[in-house]
């Protein structure tokens, strides 16, 4: 009998990649989605996928699909991840509550392991390569809430007898990414042949392709070490300017790229790189997709989606 996992936030760049990874590995997936979201329609249909549209605010009242237990609960859902919403403190507090509600739902589903998605924002600004034991001094409400959610959900899992793993994600890109991210927004502009504007681009940055992030999460679920905190990125950093110029090259955009047209923000992170050695030692995870390959695949996906949207009109 096939094993089953549960995923919240399944319609995002990591969630969709994780769903596809689980299906390839012959798992069933319980895809837990916000009721009425227009993104729910992009979830594939099939006998291995059960879509459950619900709200996590009342986990004890959620109608379970059947009595079959789930092995692992992947909690990726989070509101207010961009712009001014990152400092909407009430929204971020609700995210903490939703994470604790997700732990309770995981217990009802029979899960043995809870894997939560944290963020590099938990650290604030540092010139260090990010490790699990790097001191955390978050500066945004988003980072503060992620740090609190990770700590509280670990305590909740211990109270309920589940394994807990918290994964601090760096910059993940790829198909199904939100339109607001730097990679997504810039690629769309470049594919339209438009001029793009950026900061000077001197930040040292660590990008990870969505399918690689999903592979890491799946491996963590297979061999969870309770209490572990992992940093998840490619493990390599390059100047942001280099990534942007590679995107311009691969899109074939002839319009100018204006570096320095946007000043660095007052809280600009200038160094972002993950130390993934502990993650690799525990799970065997090694990133498989270089940036050029990941961007090529993302461009292909964008073009397919654009063609599909045109055909619907």
C-alpha positions as a Markdown table, in Angstrom:
| # | Residue | x | y | z |
|---|---|---|---|---|
| 1 | Unk | 0.0 | 0.0 | 0.0 |
| 2 | Unk | 1.3 | 3.4 | -1.0 |
| 3 | Unk | 2.5 | 5.7 | 1.8 |
| 4 | Unk | 0.9 | 9.2 | 2.1 |
| 5 | Unk | 2.3 | 12.6 | 3.0 |
| 6 | Unk | 0.5 | 15.9 | 3.6 |
| 7 | Unk | 1.6 | 19.3 | 2.2 |
| 8 | Unk | 0.3 | 22.8 | 3.0 |
| 9 | Unk | 1.3 | 25.6 | 0.7 |
| 10 | Unk | 1.3 | 23.1 | -2.2 |
| 11 | Unk | 0.6 | 25.7 | -4.9 |
| 12 | Unk | 3.9 | 27.5 | -4.5 |
| 13 | Unk | 7.3 | 27.0 | -6.1 |
| 14 | Unk | 8.5 | 24.5 | -3.5 |
| 15 | Unk | 5.1 | 22.9 | -2.9 |
| 16 | Unk | 4.4 | 22.0 | -6.5 |
| 17 | Unk | 7.9 | 20.6 | -6.9 |
| 18 | Unk | 7.5 | 18.6 | -3.7 |
| 19 | Unk | 4.2 | 17.3 | -4.9 |
| 20 | Unk | 5.7 | 16.1 | -8.1 |
| 21 | Unk | 8.7 | 14.6 | -6.3 |
| 22 | Unk | 6.4 | 12.6 | -4.0 |
| 23 | Unk | 4.3 | 11.3 | -6.8 |
| 24 | Unk | 7.5 | 10.2 | -8.7 |
| 25 | Unk | 8.5 | 8.3 | -5.5 |
| 26 | Unk | 5.1 | 6.5 | -5.5 |
| 27 | Unk | 3.6 | 8.4 | -2.6 |
| 28 | Unk | 0.1 | 9.6 | -2.2 |
| 29 | Unk | -0.3 | 13.3 | -1.5 |
| 30 | Unk | -2.9 | 15.1 | 0.6 |
| 31 | Unk | -2.7 | 18.6 | -0.8 |
| 32 | Unk | -4.1 | 21.0 | 1.8 |
| 33 | Unk | -5.1 | 24.3 | 0.2 |
| 34 | Unk | -6.7 | 27.6 | 1.2 |
| 35 | Unk | -10.4 | 27.3 | 0.4 |
| 36 | Unk | -11.3 | 29.2 | -2.7 |
| 37 | Unk | -7.8 | 30.1 | -3.8 |
| 38 | Unk | -7.5 | 30.7 | -7.6 |
| 39 | Unk | -4.2 | 28.8 | -7.5 |
| 40 | Unk | -5.8 | 25.5 | -6.5 |
| 41 | Unk | -6.6 | 24.8 | -10.1 |
| 42 | Unk | -3.0 | 24.3 | -11.0 |
| 43 | Unk | -2.7 | 21.1 | -8.9 |
| 44 | Unk | -2.5 | 18.0 | -11.0 |
| 45 | Unk | -5.4 | 15.6 | -10.8 |
| 46 | Unk | -4.9 | 11.8 | -10.4 |
| 47 | Unk | -5.6 | 8.9 | -8.0 |
| 48 | Unk | -2.4 | 9.7 | -6.0 |
| 49 | Unk | -3.5 | 13.3 | -5.2 |
| 50 | Unk | -6.3 | 14.3 | -2.8 |
| 51 | Unk | -7.0 | 18.0 | -2.6 |
| 52 | Unk | -8.4 | 19.2 | 0.7 |
| 53 | Unk | -9.6 | 22.8 | 0.6 |
| 54 | Unk | -9.8 | 24.1 | 4.2 |
| 55 | Unk | -8.7 | 26.6 | 6.8 |
| 56 | Unk | -6.2 | 25.6 | 9.4 |
| 57 | Unk | -7.7 | 27.8 | 12.1 |
| 58 | Unk | -9.8 | 25.0 | 13.4 |
| 59 | Unk | -7.7 | 21.9 | 13.0 |
| 60 | Unk | -9.8 | 19.7 | 15.2 |
| 61 | Unk | -12.9 | 20.4 | 13.1 |
| 62 | Unk | -11.3 | 19.6 | 9.7 |
| 63 | Unk | -13.0 | 16.7 | 8.1 |
| 64 | Unk | -10.3 | 14.0 | 7.3 |
| 65 | Unk | -10.6 | 12.3 | 4.0 |
| 66 | Unk | -10.3 | 8.7 | 5.4 |
| 67 | Unk | -8.6 | 6.7 | 8.1 |
| 68 | Unk | -5.3 | 6.2 | 6.3 |
| 69 | Unk | -2.4 | 7.9 | 8.2 |
| 70 | Unk | 0.1 | 10.2 | 6.7 |
| 71 | Unk | 3.8 | 9.6 | 7.2 |
| 72 | Unk | 5.0 | 13.2 | 7.1 |
| 73 | Unk | 3.4 | 16.6 | 7.3 |
| 74 | Unk | 5.2 | 19.4 | 5.2 |
| 75 | Unk | 4.1 | 22.8 | 6.4 |
| 76 | Unk | 5.0 | 25.3 | 3.6 |
| 77 | Unk | 2.0 | 27.7 | 3.8 |
| 78 | Unk | 2.6 | 31.2 | 5.0 |
| 79 | Unk | 0.9 | 34.5 | 4.5 |
| 80 | Unk | 2.6 | 37.9 | 4.1 |
| 81 | Unk | 5.9 | 36.9 | 2.5 |
| 82 | Unk | 6.5 | 40.0 | 0.3 |
| 83 | Unk | 6.5 | 43.8 | 0.6 |
| 84 | Unk | 4.8 | 45.6 | 3.4 |
| 85 | Unk | 3.1 | 42.5 | 4.6 |
| 86 | Unk | 6.4 | 41.2 | 6.0 |
| 87 | Unk | 6.0 | 43.8 | 8.8 |
| 88 | Unk | 2.2 | 43.3 | 9.3 |
| 89 | Unk | 2.7 | 42.1 | 12.8 |
| 90 | Unk | -0.9 | 40.8 | 13.3 |
| 91 | Unk | -0.7 | 38.8 | 10.1 |
| 92 | Unk | 2.6 | 37.3 | 11.1 |
| 93 | Unk | 1.3 | 36.4 | 14.5 |
| 94 | Unk | -1.6 | 34.6 | 12.8 |
| 95 | Unk | 1.1 | 32.6 | 10.8 |
| 96 | Unk | 2.5 | 31.4 | 14.1 |
| 97 | Unk | -0.9 | 30.3 | 15.2 |
| 98 | Unk | -1.5 | 28.6 | 11.9 |
| 99 | Unk | 1.8 | 26.7 | 12.3 |
| 100 | Unk | 0.7 | 25.4 | 15.7 |
| 101 | Unk | -2.7 | 24.5 | 14.2 |
| 102 | Unk | -0.9 | 22.6 | 11.5 |
| 103 | Unk | 1.0 | 20.6 | 14.1 |
| 104 | Unk | -2.4 | 19.6 | 15.6 |
| 105 | Unk | -3.7 | 18.6 | 12.2 |
| 106 | Unk | -0.6 | 16.6 | 11.5 |
| 107 | Unk | -1.3 | 14.6 | 14.7 |
| 108 | Unk | -4.9 | 14.0 | 13.7 |
| 109 | Unk | -3.6 | 12.7 | 10.4 |
| 110 | Unk | -1.4 | 10.2 | 12.1 |
| 111 | Unk | 1.9 | 11.8 | 11.0 |
| 112 | Unk | 5.1 | 10.8 | 12.7 |
| 113 | Unk | 7.1 | 13.8 | 11.4 |
| 114 | Unk | 6.4 | 17.5 | 11.0 |
| 115 | Unk | 8.7 | 19.4 | 8.6 |
| 116 | Unk | 8.3 | 23.2 | 8.7 |
| 117 | Unk | 9.6 | 25.8 | 6.3 |
| 118 | Unk | 11.6 | 28.5 | 8.0 |
| 119 | Unk | 13.5 | 31.3 | 6.4 |
| 120 | Unk | 16.9 | 33.0 | 6.2 |
| 121 | Unk | 15.1 | 36.1 | 7.5 |
| 122 | Unk | 15.3 | 34.5 | 10.9 |
| 123 | Unk | 19.0 | 35.4 | 11.0 |
| 124 | Unk | 18.7 | 39.1 | 10.0 |
| 125 | Unk | 21.8 | 40.6 | 8.4 |
| 126 | Unk | 25.2 | 38.8 | 8.8 |
| 127 | Unk | 28.3 | 38.3 | 6.8 |
| 128 | Unk | 28.6 | 34.7 | 8.0 |
| 129 | Unk | 27.7 | 31.6 | 5.9 |
| 130 | Unk | 24.4 | 30.5 | 7.5 |
| 131 | Unk | 24.5 | 27.5 | 9.7 |
| 132 | Unk | 21.9 | 26.1 | 12.1 |
| 133 | Unk | 23.9 | 27.6 | 15.1 |
| 134 | Unk | 24.4 | 31.0 | 13.5 |
| 135 | Unk | 23.0 | 33.6 | 16.0 |
| 136 | Unk | 19.5 | 34.6 | 14.9 |
| 137 | Unk | 18.6 | 38.4 | 15.1 |
| 138 | Unk | 15.6 | 38.8 | 12.8 |
| 139 | Unk | 14.8 | 42.4 | 11.8 |
| 140 | Unk | 11.4 | 42.0 | 10.1 |
| 141 | Unk | 8.1 | 40.8 | 11.5 |
| 142 | Unk | 8.3 | 38.0 | 9.0 |
| 143 | Unk | 11.7 | 36.8 | 10.3 |
| 144 | Unk | 10.6 | 37.1 | 13.9 |
| 145 | Unk | 7.5 | 35.1 | 13.3 |
| 146 | Unk | 9.4 | 32.4 | 11.4 |
| 147 | Unk | 11.8 | 32.0 | 14.3 |
| 148 | Unk | 9.0 | 31.8 | 16.8 |
| 149 | Unk | 7.0 | 29.4 | 14.7 |
| 150 | Unk | 10.0 | 27.1 | 14.4 |
| 151 | Unk | 10.6 | 27.1 | 18.2 |
| 152 | Unk | 7.0 | 26.7 | 19.2 |
| 153 | Unk | 6.1 | 24.1 | 16.7 |
| 154 | Unk | 9.1 | 22.0 | 17.9 |
| 155 | Unk | 7.7 | 22.2 | 21.5 |
| 156 | Unk | 4.2 | 21.3 | 20.2 |
| 157 | Unk | 5.6 | 18.3 | 18.4 |
| 158 | Unk | 7.4 | 17.1 | 21.5 |
| 159 | Unk | 4.2 | 17.4 | 23.5 |
| 160 | Unk | 2.4 | 15.3 | 20.9 |
| 161 | Unk | 5.1 | 12.7 | 20.3 |
| 162 | Unk | 6.1 | 13.7 | 16.7 |
| 163 | Unk | 9.5 | 14.3 | 15.1 |
| 164 | Unk | 10.2 | 18.0 | 14.3 |
| 165 | Unk | 12.5 | 19.4 | 11.7 |
| 166 | Unk | 12.8 | 23.1 | 10.8 |
| 167 | Unk | 14.3 | 24.1 | 7.4 |
| 168 | Unk | 15.5 | 27.7 | 6.9 |
| 169 | Unk | 15.1 | 28.3 | 3.2 |
| 170 | Unk | 17.2 | 30.8 | 1.3 |
| 171 | Unk | 16.3 | 32.0 | -2.2 |
| 172 | Unk | 14.3 | 29.4 | -4.1 |
| 173 | Unk | 13.2 | 30.0 | -7.7 |
| 174 | Unk | 11.6 | 28.0 | -10.5 |
| 175 | Unk | 8.2 | 27.1 | -12.0 |
| 176 | Unk | 5.1 | 28.2 | -10.1 |
| 177 | Unk | 7.1 | 30.9 | -8.3 |
| 178 | Unk | 5.2 | 34.1 | -7.3 |
| 179 | Unk | 5.2 | 36.9 | -9.8 |
| 180 | Unk | 6.7 | 39.3 | -7.2 |
| 181 | Unk | 10.0 | 37.6 | -6.8 |
| 182 | Unk | 13.1 | 39.2 | -8.3 |
| 183 | Unk | 13.8 | 36.2 | -10.6 |
| 184 | Unk | 10.2 | 35.8 | -11.8 |
| 185 | Unk | 9.5 | 39.5 | -12.3 |
| 186 | Unk | 12.9 | 40.1 | -14.1 |
| 187 | Unk | 12.5 | 37.0 | -16.4 |
| 188 | Unk | 9.0 | 38.2 | -17.5 |
| 189 | Unk | 10.3 | 41.7 | -18.2 |
| 190 | Unk | 13.3 | 40.3 | -20.1 |
| 191 | Unk | 11.1 | 37.9 | -22.1 |
| 192 | Unk | 9.0 | 40.9 | -23.2 |
| 193 | Unk | 12.2 | 42.7 | -24.2 |
| 194 | Unk | 11.8 | 45.4 | -21.6 |
| 195 | Unk | 14.4 | 47.4 | -19.8 |
| 196 | Unk | 15.1 | 46.1 | -16.2 |
| 197 | Unk | 16.4 | 48.1 | -13.2 |
| 198 | Unk | 18.3 | 46.8 | -10.2 |
| 199 | Unk | 20.5 | 47.7 | -7.2 |
| 200 | Unk | 24.2 | 47.7 | -8.0 |
| 201 | Unk | 24.0 | 43.9 | -7.7 |
| 202 | Unk | 27.0 | 43.5 | -5.4 |
| 203 | Unk | 25.1 | 41.2 | -3.0 |
| 204 | Unk | 26.6 | 37.7 | -2.6 |
| 205 | Unk | 23.6 | 35.5 | -3.2 |
| 206 | Unk | 22.7 | 31.8 | -3.0 |
| 207 | Unk | 19.9 | 30.6 | -5.3 |
| 208 | Unk | 18.4 | 27.1 | -5.3 |
| 209 | Unk | 16.1 | 25.6 | -7.9 |
| 210 | Unk | 12.7 | 24.5 | -6.7 |
| 211 | Unk | 13.1 | 20.8 | -7.7 |
| 212 | Unk | 16.3 | 20.7 | -5.6 |
| 213 | Unk | 14.6 | 22.2 | -2.6 |
| 214 | Unk | 11.8 | 19.6 | -2.9 |
| 215 | Unk | 14.4 | 16.8 | -3.1 |
| 216 | Unk | 16.0 | 18.0 | 0.1 |
| 217 | Unk | 12.6 | 18.2 | 1.9 |
| 218 | Unk | 11.6 | 14.8 | 0.7 |
| 219 | Unk | 14.9 | 13.3 | 2.0 |
| 220 | Unk | 14.4 | 15.0 | 5.3 |
| 221 | Unk | 11.0 | 13.4 | 5.6 |
| 222 | Unk | 12.5 | 10.0 | 4.9 |
| 223 | Unk | 15.1 | 10.2 | 7.7 |
| 224 | Unk | 14.1 | 12.9 | 10.1 |
| 225 | Unk | 16.3 | 13.8 | 13.1 |
| 226 | Unk | 14.1 | 15.3 | 15.7 |
| 227 | Unk | 15.1 | 18.9 | 16.7 |
| 228 | Unk | 17.3 | 19.5 | 13.6 |
| 229 | Unk | 17.4 | 22.9 | 12.0 |
| 230 | Unk | 18.8 | 22.9 | 8.5 |
| 231 | Unk | 19.8 | 25.8 | 6.2 |
| 232 | Unk | 18.7 | 25.0 | 2.7 |
| 233 | Unk | 20.4 | 26.6 | -0.3 |
| 234 | Unk | 22.8 | 25.6 | -3.0 |
| 235 | Unk | 25.8 | 26.1 | -0.6 |
| 236 | Unk | 27.4 | 28.5 | -3.1 |
| 237 | Unk | 27.2 | 32.3 | -3.4 |
| 238 | Unk | 28.0 | 34.6 | -6.4 |
| 239 | Unk | 27.4 | 38.3 | -7.0 |
| 240 | Unk | 23.7 | 39.0 | -7.8 |
| 241 | Unk | 24.9 | 40.9 | -10.8 |
| 242 | Unk | 26.2 | 37.7 | -12.4 |
| 243 | Unk | 22.9 | 35.9 | -12.0 |
| 244 | Unk | 21.0 | 38.8 | -13.6 |
| 245 | Unk | 23.4 | 38.9 | -16.5 |
| 246 | Unk | 22.9 | 35.2 | -17.0 |
| 247 | Unk | 19.1 | 35.7 | -17.1 |
| 248 | Unk | 19.5 | 38.4 | -19.7 |
| 249 | Unk | 21.7 | 36.1 | -21.8 |
| 250 | Unk | 19.3 | 33.2 | -21.6 |
| 251 | Unk | 16.2 | 35.2 | -22.4 |
| 252 | Unk | 17.9 | 36.8 | -25.4 |
| 253 | Unk | 16.8 | 40.2 | -24.1 |
| 254 | Unk | 18.4 | 43.2 | -26.0 |
| 255 | Unk | 17.0 | 45.9 | -23.7 |
| 256 | Unk | 19.4 | 47.5 | -21.2 |
| 257 | Unk | 19.9 | 46.2 | -17.7 |
| 258 | Unk | 20.3 | 49.2 | -15.4 |
| 259 | Unk | 22.5 | 48.3 | -12.4 |
| 260 | Unk | 22.4 | 50.9 | -9.6 |
| 261 | Unk | 19.1 | 52.5 | -10.7 |
| 262 | Unk | 17.7 | 51.3 | -7.4 |
| 263 | Unk | 19.6 | 52.1 | -4.2 |
| 264 | Unk | 20.3 | 49.4 | -1.6 |
| 265 | Unk | 17.6 | 49.4 | 1.1 |
| 266 | Unk | 18.4 | 50.3 | 4.7 |
| 267 | Unk | 18.1 | 46.7 | 5.7 |
| 268 | Unk | 19.7 | 45.2 | 2.6 |
| 269 | Unk | 21.1 | 41.7 | 3.1 |
| 270 | Unk | 24.5 | 41.7 | 1.4 |
| 271 | Unk | 25.7 | 38.2 | 2.0 |
| 272 | Unk | 23.5 | 35.1 | 1.8 |
| 273 | Unk | 24.9 | 31.6 | 1.6 |
| 274 | Unk | 23.9 | 28.3 | 3.3 |
| 275 | Unk | 26.2 | 25.8 | 4.9 |
| 276 | Unk | 24.5 | 22.5 | 3.9 |
| 277 | Unk | 27.1 | 20.1 | 5.2 |
| 278 | Unk | 24.9 | 18.8 | 8.1 |
| 279 | Unk | 22.0 | 18.4 | 5.7 |
| 280 | Unk | 24.1 | 16.5 | 3.3 |
| 281 | Unk | 25.5 | 14.3 | 6.1 |
| 282 | Unk | 22.1 | 13.4 | 7.4 |
| 283 | Unk | 20.2 | 12.9 | 4.1 |
| 284 | Unk | 22.7 | 12.6 | 1.3 |
| 285 | Unk | 21.3 | 15.8 | -0.3 |
| 286 | Unk | 23.4 | 17.4 | -3.0 |
| 287 | Unk | 22.0 | 20.1 | -5.3 |
| 288 | Unk | 21.7 | 18.7 | -8.8 |
| 289 | Unk | 20.6 | 21.8 | -10.8 |
| 290 | Unk | 23.0 | 24.7 | -11.7 |
| 291 | Unk | 21.6 | 28.2 | -12.1 |
| 292 | Unk | 21.8 | 28.2 | -15.9 |
| 293 | Unk | 19.9 | 24.9 | -16.2 |
| 294 | Unk | 17.3 | 26.0 | -13.7 |
| 295 | Unk | 16.7 | 29.3 | -15.4 |
| 296 | Unk | 16.4 | 27.5 | -18.8 |
| 297 | Unk | 13.7 | 25.2 | -17.4 |
| 298 | Unk | 11.9 | 28.2 | -15.7 |
| 299 | Unk | 11.9 | 30.1 | -19.0 |
| 300 | Unk | 10.4 | 27.0 | -20.8 |
| 301 | Unk | 7.7 | 26.8 | -18.1 |
| 302 | Unk | 6.9 | 30.5 | -18.4 |
| 303 | Unk | 6.5 | 30.2 | -22.2 |
| 304 | Unk | 4.2 | 27.2 | -21.9 |
| 305 | Unk | 2.0 | 29.0 | -19.4 |
| 306 | Unk | 1.9 | 32.1 | -21.6 |
| 307 | Unk | 0.8 | 29.9 | -24.6 |
| 308 | Unk | -1.8 | 28.2 | -22.5 |
| 309 | Unk | -3.2 | 31.5 | -21.3 |
| 310 | Unk | -3.3 | 32.8 | -24.9 |
| 311 | Unk | -5.2 | 29.7 | -26.1 |
| 312 | Unk | -7.8 | 30.2 | -23.4 |
| 313 | Unk | -8.5 | 33.7 | -24.6 |
